[in-house]
Amino acid sequence: MTTRIVRVGNTLTVEIPEELVTQASLPVGEPVEWVPNGSGSIALVNRSNSAVRKNPADMTIEELMEGLNEGDSLGEYDWGPPRGVEVW
């Protein structure tokens, strides 16, 4: 199926045939995500079925710690030697 990218105001849109939306089980009216799929290619993904990760800056501490057991060690990361006036 061939379609076009169309400018509507300040937004670019792509018309997707209803038959294709049905075959792909994409939710009408629900969030979907464009994902780069290689050079010159993108895929439209149902967000509820994809492993979409939230931005850590927008997460609560509970969400960040979800799945960790008490006592789990996350390890350390070597950031290199101290610089500036840090106190160690």
N, CA, C and O atoms as a Maestro MAE file, in Angstrom:
{
 s_m_m2io_version
 :::
 2.0.0
}

f_m_ct {
 s_m_title
 :::
 protein
 m_atom[352] {
  # First column is atom index #
  i_m_mmod_type
  r_m_x_coord
  r_m_y_coord
  r_m_z_coord
  i_m_residue_number
  s_m_chain_name
  s_m_pdb_residue_name
  s_m_pdb_atom_name
  i_m_atomic_number
  :::
  1 25 0.842 -1.178 0.000 1 A "MET " " N  " 7
  2 3 0.000 0.000 0.000 1 A "MET " " CA " 6
  3 2 0.886 1.238 0.000 1 A "MET " " C  " 6
  4 15 1.829 1.337 0.785 1 A "MET " " O  " 8
  5 25 0.585 2.156 -0.861 2 A "THR " " N  " 7
  6 3 1.348 3.387 -0.965 2 A "THR " " CA " 6
  7 2 0.535 4.534 -0.390 2 A "THR " " C  " 6
  8 15 -0.673 4.618 -0.611 2 A "THR " " O  " 8
  9 25 1.193 5.411 0.343 3 A "THR " " N  " 7
  10 3 0.548 6.588 0.908 3 A "THR " " CA " 6
  11 2 1.535 7.741 0.825 3 A "THR " " C  " 6
  12 15 2.645 7.568 0.323 3 A "THR " " O  " 8
  13 25 1.149 8.904 1.308 4 A "ARG " " N  " 7
  14 3 2.014 10.079 1.232 4 A "ARG " " CA " 6
  15 2 2.166 10.723 2.605 4 A "ARG " " C  " 6
  16 15 1.305 10.591 3.476 4 A "ARG " " O  " 8
  17 25 3.280 11.420 2.772 5 A "ILE " " N  " 7
  18 3 3.459 12.281 3.933 5 A "ILE " " CA " 6
  19 2 2.868 13.631 3.548 5 A "ILE " " C  " 6
  20 15 3.232 14.200 2.519 5 A "ILE " " O  " 8
  21 25 1.956 14.145 4.372 6 A "VAL " " N  " 7
  22 3 1.217 15.373 4.060 6 A "VAL " " CA " 6
  23 2 1.415 16.379 5.185 6 A "VAL " " C  " 6
  24 15 1.401 16.011 6.359 6 A "VAL " " O  " 8
  25 25 1.598 17.644 4.831 7 A "ARG " " N  " 7
  26 3 1.694 18.697 5.843 7 A "ARG " " CA " 6
  27 2 0.290 19.194 6.184 7 A "ARG " " C  " 6
  28 15 -0.487 19.566 5.305 7 A "ARG " " O  " 8
  29 25 -0.017 19.189 7.505 8 A "VAL " " N  " 7
  30 3 -1.276 19.723 8.004 8 A "VAL " " CA " 6
  31 2 -0.907 20.749 9.063 8 A "VAL " " C  " 6
  32 15 -0.590 20.389 10.196 8 A "VAL " " O  " 8
  33 25 -0.947 22.027 8.697 9 A "GLY " " N  " 7
  34 3 -0.485 23.070 9.611 9 A "GLY " " CA " 6
  35 2 1.020 22.936 9.817 9 A "GLY " " C  " 6
  36 15 1.791 22.943 8.857 9 A "GLY " " O  " 8
  37 25 1.433 22.813 11.088 10 A "ASN " " N  " 7
  38 3 2.852 22.659 11.410 10 A "ASN " " CA " 6
  39 2 3.246 21.200 11.607 10 A "ASN " " C  " 6
  40 15 4.353 20.916 12.065 10 A "ASN " " O  " 8
  41 25 2.360 20.279 11.268 11 A "THR " " N  " 7
  42 3 2.592 18.860 11.510 11 A "THR " " CA " 6
  43 2 2.629 18.089 10.199 11 A "THR " " C  " 6
  44 15 1.886 18.392 9.266 11 A "THR " " O  " 8
  45 25 3.501 17.091 10.140 12 A "LEU " " N  " 7
  46 3 3.501 16.167 9.013 12 A "LEU " " CA " 6
  47 2 2.677 14.956 9.421 12 A "LEU " " C  " 6
  48 15 2.836 14.451 10.533 12 A "LEU " " O  " 8
  49 25 1.811 14.488 8.553 13 A "THR " " N  " 7
  50 3 0.977 13.330 8.852 13 A "THR " " CA " 6
  51 2 1.113 12.288 7.753 13 A "THR " " C  " 6
  52 15 1.501 12.589 6.624 13 A "THR " " O  " 8
  53 25 0.784 11.062 8.113 14 A "VAL " " N  " 7
  54 3 0.769 9.958 7.152 14 A "VAL " " CA " 6
  55 2 -0.607 9.309 7.252 14 A "VAL " " C  " 6
  56 15 -1.034 8.907 8.335 14 A "VAL " " O  " 8
  57 25 -1.287 9.211 6.138 15 A "GLU " " N  " 7
  58 3 -2.579 8.524 6.129 15 A "GLU " " CA " 6
  59 2 -2.311 7.023 6.100 15 A "GLU " " C  " 6
  60 15 -1.554 6.533 5.262 15 A "GLU " " O  " 8
  61 25 -2.936 6.304 7.020 16 A "ILE " " N  " 7
  62 3 -2.766 4.853 7.095 16 A "ILE " " CA " 6
  63 2 -4.107 4.215 6.754 16 A "ILE " " C  " 6
  64 15 -5.106 4.491 7.418 16 A "ILE " " O  " 8
  65 25 -4.143 3.375 5.739 17 A "PRO " " N  " 7
  66 3 -5.400 2.731 5.368 17 A "PRO " " CA " 6
  67 2 -5.970 1.932 6.558 17 A "PRO " " C  " 6
  68 15 -5.234 1.248 7.269 17 A "PRO " " O  " 8
  69 25 -7.276 2.034 6.752 18 A "GLU " " N  " 7
  70 3 -7.938 1.374 7.880 18 A "GLU " " CA " 6
  71 2 -7.690 -0.135 7.875 18 A "GLU " " C  " 6
  72 15 -7.534 -0.743 8.934 18 A "GLU " " O  " 8
  73 25 -7.653 -0.729 6.703 19 A "GLU " " N  " 7
  74 3 -7.401 -2.168 6.593 19 A "GLU " " CA " 6
  75 2 -6.036 -2.531 7.200 19 A "GLU " " C  " 6
  76 15 -5.908 -3.551 7.877 19 A "GLU " " O  " 8
  77 25 -5.035 -1.702 6.959 20 A "LEU " " N  " 7
  78 3 -3.696 -1.938 7.484 20 A "LEU " " CA " 6
  79 2 -3.662 -1.745 9.002 20 A "LEU " " C  " 6
  80 15 -2.999 -2.504 9.710 20 A "LEU " " O  " 8
  81 25 -4.371 -0.736 9.498 21 A "VAL " " N  " 7
  82 3 -4.460 -0.503 10.941 21 A "VAL " " CA " 6
  83 2 -5.095 -1.706 11.626 21 A "VAL " " C  " 6
  84 15 -4.642 -2.126 12.692 21 A "VAL " " O  " 8
  85 25 -6.126 -2.254 11.028 22 A "THR " " N  " 7
  86 3 -6.802 -3.428 11.575 22 A "THR " " CA " 6
  87 2 -5.884 -4.640 11.566 22 A "THR " " C  " 6
  88 15 -5.800 -5.355 12.564 22 A "THR " " O  " 8
  89 25 -5.199 -4.881 10.464 23 A "GLN " " N  " 7
  90 3 -4.288 -6.024 10.359 23 A "GLN " " CA " 6
  91 2 -3.154 -5.939 11.374 23 A "GLN " " C  " 6
  92 15 -2.716 -6.961 11.902 23 A "GLN " " O  " 8
  93 25 -2.674 -4.718 11.651 24 A "ALA " " N  " 7
  94 3 -1.562 -4.527 12.581 24 A "ALA " " CA " 6
  95 2 -2.035 -4.392 14.022 24 A "ALA " " C  " 6
  96 15 -1.213 -4.259 14.928 24 A "ALA " " O  " 8
  97 25 -3.346 -4.425 14.250 25 A "SER " " N  " 7
  98 3 -3.927 -4.266 15.592 25 A "SER " " CA " 6
  99 2 -3.464 -2.982 16.265 25 A "SER " " C  " 6
  100 15 -3.160 -2.971 17.458 25 A "SER " " O  " 8
  101 25 -3.411 -1.900 15.494 26 A "LEU " " N  " 7
  102 3 -3.054 -0.607 16.071 26 A "LEU " " CA " 6
  103 2 -4.300 0.023 16.679 26 A "LEU " " C  " 6
  104 15 -5.370 -0.007 16.070 26 A "LEU " " O  " 8
  105 25 -4.171 0.593 17.871 27 A "PRO " " N  " 7
  106 3 -5.337 1.147 18.563 27 A "PRO " " CA " 6
  107 2 -5.687 2.542 18.052 27 A "PRO " " C  " 6
  108 15 -4.876 3.462 18.161 27 A "PRO " " O  " 8
  109 25 -6.872 2.706 17.504 28 A "VAL " " N  " 7
  110 3 -7.327 4.007 17.033 28 A "VAL " " CA " 6
  111 2 -7.585 4.881 18.260 28 A "VAL " " C  " 6
  112 15 -8.321 4.490 19.166 28 A "VAL " " O  " 8
  113 25 -6.974 6.065 18.282 29 A "GLY " " N  " 7
  114 3 -7.161 6.994 19.395 29 A "GLY " " CA " 6
  115 2 -6.207 6.774 20.552 29 A "GLY " " C  " 6
  116 15 -6.214 7.560 21.499 29 A "GLY " " O  " 8
  117 25 -5.393 5.744 20.514 30 A "GLU " " N  " 7
  118 3 -4.430 5.471 21.588 30 A "GLU " " CA " 6
  119 2 -3.022 5.822 21.113 30 A "GLU " " C  " 6
  120 15 -2.785 5.914 19.909 30 A "GLU " " O  " 8
  121 25 -2.073 6.021 22.055 31 A "PRO " " N  " 7
  122 3 -0.708 6.380 21.656 31 A "PRO " " CA " 6
  123 2 -0.016 5.267 20.872 31 A "PRO " " C  " 6
  124 15 -0.115 4.088 21.212 31 A "PRO " " O  " 8
  125 25 0.677 5.666 19.830 32 A "VAL " " N  " 7
  126 3 1.545 4.780 19.064 32 A "VAL " " CA " 6
  127 2 2.892 5.493 18.966 32 A "VAL " " C  " 6
  128 15 2.986 6.690 19.238 32 A "VAL " " O  " 8
  129 25 3.920 4.767 18.582 33 A "GLU " " N  " 7
  130 3 5.252 5.353 18.544 33 A "GLU " " CA " 6
  131 2 5.936 5.033 17.228 33 A "GLU " " C  " 6
  132 15 5.910 3.893 16.764 33 A "GLU " " O  " 8
  133 25 6.557 6.056 16.622 34 A "TRP " " N  " 7
  134 3 7.380 5.841 15.445 34 A "TRP " " CA " 6
  135 2 8.753 5.394 15.914 34 A "TRP " " C  " 6
  136 15 9.351 6.029 16.782 34 A "TRP " " O  " 8
  137 25 9.259 4.298 15.343 35 A "VAL " " N  " 7
  138 3 10.540 3.743 15.740 35 A "VAL " " CA " 6
  139 2 11.421 3.605 14.508 35 A "VAL " " C  " 6
  140 15 10.999 3.023 13.509 35 A "VAL " " O  " 8
  141 25 12.673 4.146 14.568 36 A "PRO " " N  " 7
  142 3 13.583 3.944 13.435 36 A "PRO " " CA " 6
  143 2 13.820 2.454 13.231 36 A "PRO " " C  " 6
  144 15 14.070 1.721 14.188 36 A "PRO " " O  " 8
  145 25 13.742 2.016 12.001 37 A "ASN " " N  " 7
  146 3 13.800 0.588 11.703 37 A "ASN " " CA " 6
  147 2 14.901 0.287 10.694 37 A "ASN " " C  " 6
  148 15 14.833 -0.709 9.974 37 A "ASN " " O  " 8
  149 25 15.904 1.140 10.644 38 A "GLY " " N  " 7
  150 3 16.973 0.963 9.675 38 A "GLY " " CA " 6
  151 2 17.088 2.193 8.797 38 A "GLY " " C  " 6
  152 15 16.301 3.130 8.932 38 A "GLY " " O  " 8
  153 25 18.043 2.199 7.916 39 A "SER " " N  " 7
  154 3 18.304 3.341 7.055 39 A "SER " " CA " 6
  155 2 17.094 3.639 6.158 39 A "SER " " C  " 6
  156 15 16.728 2.843 5.293 39 A "SER " " O  " 8
  157 25 16.498 4.789 6.386 40 A "GLY " " N  " 7
  158 3 15.373 5.200 5.554 40 A "GLY " " CA " 6
  159 2 14.087 4.470 5.842 40 A "GLY " " C  " 6
  160 15 13.187 4.466 5.001 40 A "GLY " " O  " 8
  161 25 13.964 3.844 7.017 41 A "SER " " N  " 7
  162 3 12.783 3.055 7.327 41 A "SER " " CA " 6
  163 2 12.324 3.333 8.757 41 A "SER " " C  " 6
  164 15 13.149 3.478 9.660 41 A "SER " " O  " 8
  165 25 11.013 3.406 8.961 42 A "ILE " " N  " 7
  166 3 10.444 3.564 10.304 42 A "ILE " " CA " 6
  167 2 9.292 2.586 10.476 42 A "ILE " " C  " 6
  168 15 8.692 2.133 9.501 42 A "ILE " " O  " 8
  169 25 8.992 2.266 11.738 43 A "ALA " " N  " 7
  170 3 7.863 1.382 12.043 43 A "ALA " " CA " 6
  171 2 6.939 2.100 13.008 43 A "ALA " " C  " 6
  172 15 7.396 2.881 13.842 43 A "ALA " " O  " 8
  173 25 5.662 1.847 12.904 44 A "LEU " " N  " 7
  174 3 4.669 2.396 13.809 44 A "LEU " " CA " 6
  175 2 4.316 1.305 14.802 44 A "LEU " " C  " 6
  176 15 3.849 0.237 14.408 44 A "LEU " " O  " 8
  177 25 4.535 1.562 16.097 45 A "VAL " " N  " 7
  178 3 4.412 0.529 17.119 45 A "VAL " " CA " 6
  179 2 3.339 0.912 18.135 45 A "VAL " " C  " 6
  180 15 3.259 2.060 18.572 45 A "VAL " " O  " 8
  181 25 2.519 -0.067 18.500 46 A "ASN " " N  " 7
  182 3 1.528 0.101 19.548 46 A "ASN " " CA " 6
  183 2 2.276 0.247 20.868 46 A "ASN " " C  " 6
  184 15 2.933 -0.697 21.307 46 A "ASN " " O  " 8
  185 25 2.192 1.406 21.507 47 A "ARG " " N  " 7
  186 3 2.964 1.661 22.738 47 A "ARG " " CA " 6
  187 2 2.622 0.686 23.842 47 A "ARG " " C  " 6
  188 15 3.499 0.325 24.627 47 A "ARG " " O  " 8
  189 25 1.379 0.247 23.932 48 A "SER " " N  " 7
  190 3 1.008 -0.661 25.014 48 A "SER " " CA " 6
  191 2 1.633 -2.037 24.839 48 A "SER " " C  " 6
  192 15 1.751 -2.780 25.814 48 A "SER " " O  " 8
  193 25 2.039 -2.400 23.623 49 A "ASN " " N  " 7
  194 3 2.662 -3.696 23.370 49 A "ASN " " CA " 6
  195 2 4.175 -3.615 23.272 49 A "ASN " " C  " 6
  196 15 4.840 -4.650 23.229 49 A "ASN " " O  " 8
  197 25 4.744 -2.399 23.234 50 A "SER " " N  " 7
  198 3 6.190 -2.262 23.085 50 A "SER " " CA " 6
  199 2 6.841 -2.016 24.428 50 A "SER " " C  " 6
  200 15 6.187 -1.619 25.392 50 A "SER " " O  " 8
  201 25 8.122 -2.256 24.474 51 A "ALA " " N  " 7
  202 3 8.876 -2.055 25.704 51 A "ALA " " CA " 6
  203 2 9.320 -0.592 25.760 51 A "ALA " " C  " 6
  204 15 10.510 -0.291 25.674 51 A "ALA " " O  " 8
  205 25 8.359 0.300 25.903 52 A "VAL " " N  " 7
  206 3 8.659 1.714 25.963 52 A "VAL " " CA " 6
  207 2 9.141 2.045 27.363 52 A "VAL " " C  " 6
  208 15 8.468 1.732 28.345 52 A "VAL " " O  " 8
  209 25 10.292 2.672 27.460 53 A "ARG " " N  " 7
  210 3 10.853 3.035 28.748 53 A "ARG " " CA " 6
  211 2 10.564 4.498 29.015 53 A "ARG " " C  " 6
  212 15 10.694 5.348 28.135 53 A "ARG " " O  " 8
  213 25 10.168 4.773 30.254 54 A "LYS " " N  " 7
  214 3 9.945 6.147 30.656 54 A "LYS " " CA " 6
  215 2 11.285 6.840 30.811 54 A "LYS " " C  " 6
  216 15 12.307 6.196 31.048 54 A "LYS " " O  " 8
  217 25 11.270 8.143 30.678 55 A "ASN " " N  " 7
  218 3 12.449 8.942 30.945 55 A "ASN " " CA " 6
  219 2 12.715 8.884 32.446 55 A "ASN " " C  " 6
  220 15 11.835 9.251 33.225 55 A "ASN " " O  " 8
  221 25 13.908 8.431 32.887 56 A "PRO " " N  " 7
  222 3 14.194 8.328 34.319 56 A "PRO " " CA " 6
  223 2 13.972 9.639 35.067 56 A "PRO " " C  " 6
  224 15 13.635 9.615 36.251 56 A "PRO " " O  " 8
  225 25 14.151 10.772 34.413 57 A "ALA " " N  " 7
  226 3 13.943 12.060 35.075 57 A "ALA " " CA " 6
  227 2 12.472 12.274 35.435 57 A "ALA " " C  " 6
  228 15 12.164 13.068 36.323 57 A "ALA " " O  " 8
  229 25 11.563 11.575 34.756 58 A "ASP " " N  " 7
  230 3 10.132 11.716 35.020 58 A "ASP " " CA " 6
  231 2 9.592 10.642 35.961 58 A "ASP " " C  " 6
  232 15 8.401 10.641 36.269 58 A "ASP " " O  " 8
  233 25 10.451 9.724 36.424 59 A "MET " " N  " 7
  234 3 10.010 8.597 37.249 59 A "MET " " CA " 6
  235 2 10.134 8.913 38.730 59 A "MET " " C  " 6
  236 15 10.996 9.690 39.142 59 A "MET " " O  " 8
  237 25 9.263 8.302 39.527 60 A "THR " " N  " 7
  238 3 9.373 8.412 40.980 60 A "THR " " CA " 6
  239 2 10.449 7.443 41.460 60 A "THR " " C  " 6
  240 15 10.866 6.558 40.712 60 A "THR " " O  " 8
  241 25 10.901 7.605 42.708 61 A "ILE " " N  " 7
  242 3 11.907 6.693 43.247 61 A "ILE " " CA " 6
  243 2 11.351 5.268 43.299 61 A "ILE " " C  " 6
  244 15 12.094 4.305 43.107 61 A "ILE " " O  " 8
  245 25 10.059 5.131 43.557 62 A "GLU " " N  " 7
  246 3 9.439 3.808 43.590 62 A "GLU " " CA " 6
  247 2 9.515 3.135 42.227 62 A "GLU " " C  " 6
  248 15 9.810 1.943 42.136 62 A "GLU " " O  " 8
  249 25 9.247 3.901 41.157 63 A "GLU " " N  " 7
  250 3 9.326 3.347 39.807 63 A "GLU " " CA " 6
  251 2 10.768 2.979 39.451 63 A "GLU " " C  " 6
  252 15 11.011 1.962 38.802 63 A "GLU " " O  " 8
  253 25 11.723 3.813 39.881 64 A "LEU " " N  " 7
  254 3 13.127 3.528 39.601 64 A "LEU " " CA " 6
  255 2 13.596 2.253 40.307 64 A "LEU " " C  " 6
  256 15 14.418 1.510 39.772 64 A "LEU " " O  " 8
  257 25 13.076 2.006 41.496 65 A "MET " " N  " 7
  258 3 13.521 0.866 42.298 65 A "MET " " CA " 6
  259 2 12.674 -0.386 42.049 65 A "MET " " C  " 6
  260 15 12.959 -1.444 42.610 65 A "MET " " O  " 8
  261 25 11.643 -0.275 41.220 66 A "GLU " " N  " 7
  262 3 10.761 -1.398 40.950 66 A "GLU " " CA " 6
  263 2 11.552 -2.598 40.421 66 A "GLU " " C  " 6
  264 15 12.376 -2.462 39.517 66 A "GLU " " O  " 8
  265 25 11.293 -3.756 40.992 67 A "GLY " " N  " 7
  266 3 11.963 -4.977 40.556 67 A "GLY " " CA " 6
  267 2 13.228 -5.295 41.330 67 A "GLY " " C  " 6
  268 15 13.805 -6.369 41.161 67 A "GLY " " O  " 8
  269 25 13.670 -4.366 42.184 68 A "LEU " " N  " 7
  270 3 14.847 -4.636 43.002 68 A "LEU " " CA " 6
  271 2 14.418 -5.216 44.337 68 A "LEU " " C  " 6
  272 15 13.417 -4.793 44.916 68 A "LEU " " O  " 8
  273 25 15.174 -6.179 44.818 69 A "ASN " " N  " 7
  274 3 14.913 -6.747 46.138 69 A "ASN " " CA " 6
  275 2 15.756 -6.019 47.168 69 A "ASN " " C  " 6
  276 15 16.815 -5.477 46.851 69 A "ASN " " O  " 8
  277 25 15.273 -6.011 48.412 70 A "GLU " " N  " 7
  278 3 16.029 -5.372 49.474 70 A "GLU " " CA " 6
  279 2 17.392 -6.053 49.598 70 A "GLU " " C  " 6
  280 15 17.477 -7.280 49.627 70 A "GLU " " O  " 8
  281 25 18.436 -5.266 49.670 71 A "GLY " " N  " 7
  282 3 19.774 -5.827 49.782 71 A "GLY " " CA " 6
  283 2 20.468 -6.020 48.448 71 A "GLY " " C  " 6
  284 15 21.664 -6.314 48.416 71 A "GLY " " O  " 8
  285 25 19.740 -5.862 47.331 72 A "ASP " " N  " 7
  286 3 20.390 -5.975 46.025 72 A "ASP " " CA " 6
  287 2 21.450 -4.888 45.892 72 A "ASP " " C  " 6
  288 15 21.228 -3.743 46.284 72 A "ASP " " O  " 8
  289 25 22.580 -5.247 45.346 73 A "SER " " N  " 7
  290 3 23.644 -4.288 45.131 73 A "SER " " CA " 6
  291 2 23.664 -3.906 43.655 73 A "SER " " C  " 6
  292 15 23.674 -4.769 42.778 73 A "SER " " O  " 8
  293 25 23.670 -2.625 43.402 74 A "LEU " " N  " 7
  294 3 23.723 -2.152 42.030 74 A "LEU " " CA " 6
  295 2 25.156 -1.952 41.562 74 A "LEU " " C  " 6
  296 15 25.396 -1.626 40.400 74 A "LEU " " O  " 8
  297 25 26.113 -2.149 42.475 75 A "GLY " " N  " 7
  298 3 27.512 -1.996 42.110 75 A "GLY " " CA " 6
  299 2 27.927 -0.543 42.091 75 A "GLY " " C  " 6
  300 15 27.153 0.351 42.434 75 A "GLY " " O  " 8
  301 25 29.152 -0.327 41.688 76 A "GLU " " N  " 7
  302 3 29.696 1.018 41.630 76 A "GLU " " CA " 6
  303 2 30.178 1.305 40.225 76 A "GLU " " C  " 6
  304 15 30.437 0.393 39.440 76 A "GLU " " O  " 8
  305 25 30.293 2.567 39.925 77 A "TYR " " N  " 7
  306 3 30.802 2.970 38.625 77 A "TYR " " CA " 6
  307 2 32.010 3.863 38.856 77 A "TYR " " C  " 6
  308 15 31.929 4.825 39.620 77 A "TYR " " O  " 8
  309 25 33.123 3.563 38.210 78 A "ASP " " N  " 7
  310 3 34.334 4.356 38.349 78 A "ASP " " CA " 6
  311 2 34.248 5.564 37.427 78 A "ASP " " C  " 6
  312 15 34.336 5.434 36.206 78 A "ASP " " O  " 8
  313 25 34.076 6.733 38.018 79 A "TRP " " N  " 7
  314 3 33.979 7.968 37.256 79 A "TRP " " CA " 6
  315 2 35.349 8.597 37.024 79 A "TRP " " C  " 6
  316 15 35.448 9.678 36.444 79 A "TRP " " O  " 8
  317 25 36.405 7.922 37.475 80 A "GLY " " N  " 7
  318 3 37.755 8.453 37.295 80 A "GLY " " CA " 6
  319 2 38.218 9.184 38.533 80 A "GLY " " C  " 6
  320 15 37.502 9.228 39.534 80 A "GLY " " O  " 8
  321 25 39.407 9.757 38.480 81 A "PRO " " N  " 7
  322 3 39.961 10.444 39.650 81 A "PRO " " CA " 6
  323 2 39.182 11.711 39.963 81 A "PRO " " C  " 6
  324 15 38.577 12.313 39.076 81 A "PRO " " O  " 8
  325 25 39.199 12.115 41.237 82 A "PRO " " N  " 7
  326 3 38.504 13.356 41.613 82 A "PRO " " CA " 6
  327 2 39.077 14.554 40.873 82 A "PRO " " C  " 6
  328 15 40.279 14.626 40.619 82 A "PRO " " O  " 8
  329 25 38.199 15.495 40.531 83 A "ARG " " N  " 7
  330 3 38.620 16.743 39.905 83 A "ARG " " CA " 6
  331 2 37.994 17.874 40.670 83 A "ARG " " C  " 6
  332 15 36.944 17.694 41.287 83 A "ARG " " O  " 8
  333 25 38.591 19.001 40.649 84 A "GLY " " N  " 7
  334 3 38.023 20.160 41.331 84 A "GLY " " CA " 6
  335 2 38.226 20.066 42.823 84 A "GLY " " C  " 6
  336 15 39.295 19.659 43.277 84 A "GLY " " O  " 8
  337 25 37.219 20.436 43.599 85 A "VAL " " N  " 7
  338 3 37.347 20.512 45.049 85 A "VAL " " CA " 6
  339 2 36.474 19.484 45.767 85 A "VAL " " C  " 6
  340 15 36.055 19.717 46.901 85 A "VAL " " O  " 8
  341 25 36.191 18.324 45.106 86 A "GLU " " N  " 7
  342 3 35.383 17.316 45.762 86 A "GLU " " CA " 6
  343 2 36.092 16.793 47.001 86 A "GLU " " C  " 6
  344 15 37.321 16.728 47.036 86 A "GLU " " O  " 8
  345 25 35.336 16.428 47.999 87 A "VAL " " N  " 7
  346 3 35.898 15.853 49.211 87 A "VAL " " CA " 6
  347 2 35.552 14.372 49.211 87 A "VAL " " C  " 6
  348 15 34.379 14.016 49.097 87 A "VAL " " O  " 8
  349 25 36.567 13.486 49.338 88 A "TRP " " N  " 7
  350 3 36.347 12.039 49.320 88 A "TRP " " CA " 6
  351 2 36.697 11.453 50.650 88 A "TRP " " C  " 6
  352 15 36.580 10.243 50.842 88 A "TRP " " O  " 8
  :::
 }
 m_bond[351] {
  # First column is bond index #
  i_m_from
  i_m_to
  i_m_order
  :::
  1 1 2 1
  2 2 3 1
  3 3 4 2
  4 3 5 1
  5 5 6 1
  6 6 7 1
  7 7 8 2
  8 7 9 1
  9 9 10 1
  10 10 11 1
  11 11 12 2
  12 11 13 1
  13 13 14 1
  14 14 15 1
  15 15 16 2
  16 15 17 1
  17 17 18 1
  18 18 19 1
  19 19 20 2
  20 19 21 1
  21 21 22 1
  22 22 23 1
  23 23 24 2
  24 23 25 1
  25 25 26 1
  26 26 27 1
  27 27 28 2
  28 27 29 1
  29 29 30 1
  30 30 31 1
  31 31 32 2
  32 31 33 1
  33 33 34 1
  34 34 35 1
  35 35 36 2
  36 35 37 1
  37 37 38 1
  38 38 39 1
  39 39 40 2
  40 39 41 1
  41 41 42 1
  42 42 43 1
  43 43 44 2
  44 43 45 1
  45 45 46 1
  46 46 47 1
  47 47 48 2
  48 47 49 1
  49 49 50 1
  50 50 51 1
  51 51 52 2
  52 51 53 1
  53 53 54 1
  54 54 55 1
  55 55 56 2
  56 55 57 1
  57 57 58 1
  58 58 59 1
  59 59 60 2
  60 59 61 1
  61 61 62 1
  62 62 63 1
  63 63 64 2
  64 63 65 1
  65 65 66 1
  66 66 67 1
  67 67 68 2
  68 67 69 1
  69 69 70 1
  70 70 71 1
  71 71 72 2
  72 71 73 1
  73 73 74 1
  74 74 75 1
  75 75 76 2
  76 75 77 1
  77 77 78 1
  78 78 79 1
  79 79 80 2
  80 79 81 1
  81 81 82 1
  82 82 83 1
  83 83 84 2
  84 83 85 1
  85 85 86 1
  86 86 87 1
  87 87 88 2
  88 87 89 1
  89 89 90 1
  90 90 91 1
  91 91 92 2
  92 91 93 1
  93 93 94 1
  94 94 95 1
  95 95 96 2
  96 95 97 1
  97 97 98 1
  98 98 99 1
  99 99 100 2
  100 99 101 1
  101 101 102 1
  102 102 103 1
  103 103 104 2
  104 103 105 1
  105 105 106 1
  106 106 107 1
  107 107 108 2
  108 107 109 1
  109 109 110 1
  110 110 111 1
  111 111 112 2
  112 111 113 1
  113 113 114 1
  114 114 115 1
  115 115 116 2
  116 115 117 1
  117 117 118 1
  118 118 119 1
  119 119 120 2
  120 119 121 1
  121 121 122 1
  122 122 123 1
  123 123 124 2
  124 123 125 1
  125 125 126 1
  126 126 127 1
  127 127 128 2
  128 127 129 1
  129 129 130 1
  130 130 131 1
  131 131 132 2
  132 131 133 1
  133 133 134 1
  134 134 135 1
  135 135 136 2
  136 135 137 1
  137 137 138 1
  138 138 139 1
  139 139 140 2
  140 139 141 1
  141 141 142 1
  142 142 143 1
  143 143 144 2
  144 143 145 1
  145 145 146 1
  146 146 147 1
  147 147 148 2
  148 147 149 1
  149 149 150 1
  150 150 151 1
  151 151 152 2
  152 151 153 1
  153 153 154 1
  154 154 155 1
  155 155 156 2
  156 155 157 1
  157 157 158 1
  158 158 159 1
  159 159 160 2
  160 159 161 1
  161 161 162 1
  162 162 163 1
  163 163 164 2
  164 163 165 1
  165 165 166 1
  166 166 167 1
  167 167 168 2
  168 167 169 1
  169 169 170 1
  170 170 171 1
  171 171 172 2
  172 171 173 1
  173 173 174 1
  174 174 175 1
  175 175 176 2
  176 175 177 1
  177 177 178 1
  178 178 179 1
  179 179 180 2
  180 179 181 1
  181 181 182 1
  182 182 183 1
  183 183 184 2
  184 183 185 1
  185 185 186 1
  186 186 187 1
  187 187 188 2
  188 187 189 1
  189 189 190 1
  190 190 191 1
  191 191 192 2
  192 191 193 1
  193 193 194 1
  194 194 195 1
  195 195 196 2
  196 195 197 1
  197 197 198 1
  198 198 199 1
  199 199 200 2
  200 199 201 1
  201 201 202 1
  202 202 203 1
  203 203 204 2
  204 203 205 1
  205 205 206 1
  206 206 207 1
  207 207 208 2
  208 207 209 1
  209 209 210 1
  210 210 211 1
  211 211 212 2
  212 211 213 1
  213 213 214 1
  214 214 215 1
  215 215 216 2
  216 215 217 1
  217 217 218 1
  218 218 219 1
  219 219 220 2
  220 219 221 1
  221 221 222 1
  222 222 223 1
  223 223 224 2
  224 223 225 1
  225 225 226 1
  226 226 227 1
  227 227 228 2
  228 227 229 1
  229 229 230 1
  230 230 231 1
  231 231 232 2
  232 231 233 1
  233 233 234 1
  234 234 235 1
  235 235 236 2
  236 235 237 1
  237 237 238 1
  238 238 239 1
  239 239 240 2
  240 239 241 1
  241 241 242 1
  242 242 243 1
  243 243 244 2
  244 243 245 1
  245 245 246 1
  246 246 247 1
  247 247 248 2
  248 247 249 1
  249 249 250 1
  250 250 251 1
  251 251 252 2
  252 251 253 1
  253 253 254 1
  254 254 255 1
  255 255 256 2
  256 255 257 1
  257 257 258 1
  258 258 259 1
  259 259 260 2
  260 259 261 1
  261 261 262 1
  262 262 263 1
  263 263 264 2
  264 263 265 1
  265 265 266 1
  266 266 267 1
  267 267 268 2
  268 267 269 1
  269 269 270 1
  270 270 271 1
  271 271 272 2
  272 271 273 1
  273 273 274 1
  274 274 275 1
  275 275 276 2
  276 275 277 1
  277 277 278 1
  278 278 279 1
  279 279 280 2
  280 279 281 1
  281 281 282 1
  282 282 283 1
  283 283 284 2
  284 283 285 1
  285 285 286 1
  286 286 287 1
  287 287 288 2
  288 287 289 1
  289 289 290 1
  290 290 291 1
  291 291 292 2
  292 291 293 1
  293 293 294 1
  294 294 295 1
  295 295 296 2
  296 295 297 1
  297 297 298 1
  298 298 299 1
  299 299 300 2
  300 299 301 1
  301 301 302 1
  302 302 303 1
  303 303 304 2
  304 303 305 1
  305 305 306 1
  306 306 307 1
  307 307 308 2
  308 307 309 1
  309 309 310 1
  310 310 311 1
  311 311 312 2
  312 311 313 1
  313 313 314 1
  314 314 315 1
  315 315 316 2
  316 315 317 1
  317 317 318 1
  318 318 319 1
  319 319 320 2
  320 319 321 1
  321 321 322 1
  322 322 323 1
  323 323 324 2
  324 323 325 1
  325 325 326 1
  326 326 327 1
  327 327 328 2
  328 327 329 1
  329 329 330 1
  330 330 331 1
  331 331 332 2
  332 331 333 1
  333 333 334 1
  334 334 335 1
  335 335 336 2
  336 335 337 1
  337 337 338 1
  338 338 339 1
  339 339 340 2
  340 339 341 1
  341 341 342 1
  342 342 343 1
  343 343 344 2
  344 343 345 1
  345 345 346 1
  346 346 347 1
  347 347 348 2
  348 347 349 1
  349 349 350 1
  350 350 351 1
  351 351 352 2
  :::
 }
}
